């Protein structure tokens, strides 16, 4: 099965819960990278005063590569365990991956 890149974008207060889920399933996610981001646009609710002033909301981005079937299982797990988490995602094909 071909590898894909799963990208998850979520509010910062959800990130630790998602990371804990991913860490609990090394069979599906042997590793991932998390980084900070800023959410912009009409679909990003600005709640805090600092967000309203800055015009963006803090977000966490998590990326992981692996077999498509495993990444779809990850999505199902997040949906089941954190049904209102407000996680945006996409899956993209990976042409090549490895270590140098």
C-alpha positions in Angstrom: 0.0 0.0 0.0 1.3 3.5 -0.9 2.4 5.9 1.8 0.5 9.2 2.4 1.0 12.3 4.4 -1.7 13.0 7.0 -1.8 16.6 8.2 -3.9 17.5 11.2 -4.6 21.1 12.2 -6.3 21.8 15.5 -6.7 24.4 18.3 -3.8 24.3 20.7 -6.0 23.1 23.6 -6.9 20.0 21.6 -3.3 19.2 20.6 -2.2 17.3 23.7 -5.2 15.0 23.5 -4.5 14.2 19.9 -0.8 13.7 20.6 -1.7 11.3 23.4 -4.0 9.3 21.1 -1.3 9.1 18.5 1.3 8.0 21.0 -1.1 5.3 22.2 -1.0 3.7 18.8 2.6 3.2 17.6 1.3 0.5 15.2 -0.6 3.2 13.3 1.7 6.2 14.0 5.3 5.2 14.6 6.2 8.9 14.7 4.9 12.4 14.0 6.0 16.0 13.9 4.1 18.8 15.7 4.5 22.5 15.1 2.8 25.8 15.9 0.8 27.7 13.4 -1.6 30.6 13.1 -5.1 30.0 11.9 -6.6 32.7 9.6 -9.9 33.1 7.8 -13.6 33.0 8.1 -13.7 29.4 9.4 -11.3 30.2 12.3 -13.3 31.6 15.3 -11.4 34.3 17.1 -12.4 34.1 20.8 -9.7 35.6 23.0 -9.0 39.3 23.1 -5.5 38.7 21.9 -6.8 36.7 18.9 -9.2 39.5 18.0 -6.4 42.0 18.1 -3.9 39.8 16.2 -6.5 38.6 13.6 -5.5 34.9 14.0 -5.8 32.0 16.4 -3.1 29.7 17.6 -3.1 26.2 16.1 -1.0 23.1 16.2 -0.1 21.2 13.1 0.7 17.5 13.3 2.1 15.6 10.3 2.7 11.9 9.9 3.6 9.6 7.0 2.6 6.0 6.5 0.3 3.6 4.8 -3.0 5.1 3.8 -5.1 2.5 5.6 -3.3 3.3 8.9 -3.8 7.0 8.5 -7.5 6.5 7.8 -7.7 4.4 11.0 -6.1 7.4 12.8 -8.8 9.7 11.5 -11.5 7.2 12.7 -9.9 7.0 16.1 -9.8 10.8 16.5 -13.4 11.1 15.4 -14.5 8.4 17.8 -12.4 9.5 20.8 -12.6 13.3 20.3 -15.9 13.9 18.4 -16.0 17.7 18.9 -12.2 18.3 18.6 -12.4 20.7 15.6 -9.5 19.0 13.8 -9.1 19.9 10.1 -7.2 17.3 8.0 -6.0 16.4 4.6 -4.3 13.3 3.1 -1.8 13.6 0.3 0.2 11.0 -1.6 3.9 10.7 -0.8 6.1 10.2 -3.8 9.2 9.2 -1.8 10.2 9.2 1.9 13.3 8.1 3.7 16.2 9.0 5.9 19.5 10.5 4.7 
